Amino acid sequence: MAKQPGSVFVSLYFMVLGILLVVSAGMLAIGVRELASSSDPSQSMFYVLIGTSGLAITLYSIWQIQSKTKGLKIQVAKVVTVLECGSCHKKVTRNFKEGDYVYGTGEKCGSCGSDAPMTITDVFAEKPPQKKTTL
């Protein structure tokens, strides 16, 4: 299965966010621990500030991604099968069923009542209707 062109960058982006999340949580934990036990709070506050900033950046990035993907609407194409009767040459279009293939056999013809099954002559995907944009 082929990957989409941007999927490597998306994976890398999420990996960097994960690393930032872990490092920020660690810095925050070190800062809080040192703040409780140390007499010099300046270094401890630096760790707390860096940890909190990293967590805030990570959460903001995740929130941005979630809000942008919420508006995406993926339209799936409808796959259909065309069957043709060998006797009366009537064509029937129906939804694709698993196992359909071109020159395979389908149901019996409902028009002429022939005992021979109809032949699958085409399998294709219909494009989803495009939304019209107005200026």
C-alpha positions as CSV (number, residue, x, y, z in Angstrom):
1,M,0.0,0.0,0.0
2,A,1.5,3.4,-1.0
3,K,1.8,6.1,1.5
4,Q,0.5,9.6,0.8
5,P,3.3,12.2,0.2
6,G,2.7,14.2,3.4
7,S,2.3,11.2,5.7
8,V,6.0,11.1,6.6
9,F,5.9,14.7,7.7
10,V,2.8,14.2,9.7
11,S,4.4,11.2,11.5
12,L,7.5,13.3,12.2
13,Y,5.4,16.2,13.5
14,F,3.6,13.9,16.0
15,M,6.8,12.3,17.0
16,V,8.3,15.7,17.8
17,L,5.2,16.7,19.7
18,G,5.4,13.4,21.7
19,I,9.1,14.1,22.6
20,L,8.3,17.7,23.5
21,L,5.5,16.4,25.8
22,V,7.7,13.9,27.6
23,V,10.6,16.4,28.0
24,S,8.3,19.1,29.2
25,A,6.7,16.8,31.8
26,G,10.1,15.7,33.0
27,M,11.3,19.3,33.3
28,L,8.2,20.2,35.2
29,A,8.6,17.3,37.6
30,I,12.3,18.1,38.2
31,G,11.4,21.7,38.8
32,V,8.6,20.9,41.3
33,R,10.8,18.3,43.1
34,E,13.8,20.8,43.3
35,L,11.5,23.6,44.4
36,A,10.3,21.6,47.4
37,S,13.8,20.5,48.5
38,S,16.2,23.2,47.4
39,S,17.1,26.5,49.1
40,D,17.8,28.2,45.7
41,P,14.4,28.5,43.9
42,S,15.8,30.3,40.8
43,Q,17.0,27.1,39.0
44,S,13.8,25.3,40.1
45,M,11.6,28.0,38.8
46,F,13.5,27.9,35.5
47,Y,12.7,24.2,35.2
48,V,9.0,24.8,36.1
49,L,8.8,27.6,33.5
50,I,10.4,25.6,30.7
51,G,8.2,22.5,31.6
52,T,5.0,24.6,31.7
53,S,5.8,26.4,28.4
54,G,6.5,23.1,26.7
55,L,3.3,21.6,27.9
56,A,1.4,24.7,26.8
57,I,2.9,24.6,23.3
58,T,2.2,20.9,22.9
59,L,-1.5,21.3,24.1
60,Y,-2.0,24.3,21.8
61,S,-0.6,22.4,18.8
62,I,-2.9,19.4,19.5
63,W,-5.9,21.8,19.9
64,Q,-5.0,23.5,16.5
65,I,-4.8,20.1,14.7
66,Q,-8.1,18.9,16.2
67,S,-9.9,22.1,15.3
68,K,-8.6,22.0,11.7
69,T,-9.4,18.3,11.2
70,K,-12.9,18.7,12.6
71,G,-14.0,20.8,9.5
72,L,-12.7,18.2,7.0
73,K,-15.4,16.2,5.3
74,I,-14.2,13.2,3.4
75,Q,-16.5,12.2,0.5
76,V,-16.3,8.6,-0.4
77,A,-17.0,7.5,-3.9
78,K,-19.9,5.1,-4.5
79,V,-18.8,1.9,-6.3
80,V,-21.4,0.4,-8.7
81,T,-21.6,-2.7,-10.8
82,V,-23.2,-2.8,-14.3
83,L,-24.8,-6.1,-15.3
84,E,-26.1,-7.0,-18.8
85,C,-28.5,-9.7,-19.8
86,G,-27.2,-12.0,-22.6
87,S,-30.7,-12.6,-24.0
88,C,-32.4,-9.2,-24.0
89,H,-29.3,-7.0,-23.6
90,K,-30.9,-5.0,-20.8
91,K,-28.4,-3.2,-18.5
92,V,-28.9,-2.9,-14.8
93,T,-26.8,-0.8,-12.4
94,R,-26.6,-1.8,-8.7
95,N,-24.3,-1.2,-5.7
96,F,-21.1,-3.1,-5.8
97,K,-21.0,-6.4,-3.8
98,E,-17.8,-8.0,-2.6
99,G,-16.7,-10.6,-5.2
100,D,-18.0,-8.6,-8.2
101,Y,-15.6,-8.6,-11.1
102,V,-15.8,-7.9,-14.8
103,Y,-17.2,-10.8,-16.9
104,G,-18.3,-12.5,-13.7
105,T,-21.9,-13.7,-13.2
106,G,-24.6,-11.9,-11.3
107,E,-28.3,-12.3,-10.7
108,K,-30.9,-13.6,-13.2
109,C,-32.6,-11.1,-15.5
110,G,-35.8,-9.8,-14.1
111,S,-36.9,-8.4,-17.4
112,C,-37.0,-11.4,-19.8
113,G,-36.9,-14.2,-17.2
114,S,-33.9,-15.9,-18.8
115,D,-32.4,-18.8,-16.8
116,A,-28.9,-17.7,-17.6
117,P,-27.3,-15.3,-15.1
118,M,-26.5,-11.7,-16.1
119,T,-22.9,-10.9,-16.9
120,I,-21.0,-8.1,-15.1
121,T,-19.8,-5.8,-17.8
122,D,-18.4,-2.9,-15.7
123,V,-17.4,-2.0,-12.2
124,F,-16.6,1.7,-11.5
125,A,-16.7,4.4,-8.9
126,E,-19.1,7.3,-9.2
127,K,-17.6,10.7,-8.2
128,P,-19.3,12.2,-5.2
129,P,-21.3,15.4,-6.0
130,Q,-19.1,18.5,-5.8
131,K,-20.3,21.3,-3.7
132,K,-20.8,24.6,-5.6
133,T,-18.9,27.5,-4.2
134,T,-20.3,30.9,-4.5
135,L,-18.2,34.1,-4.4
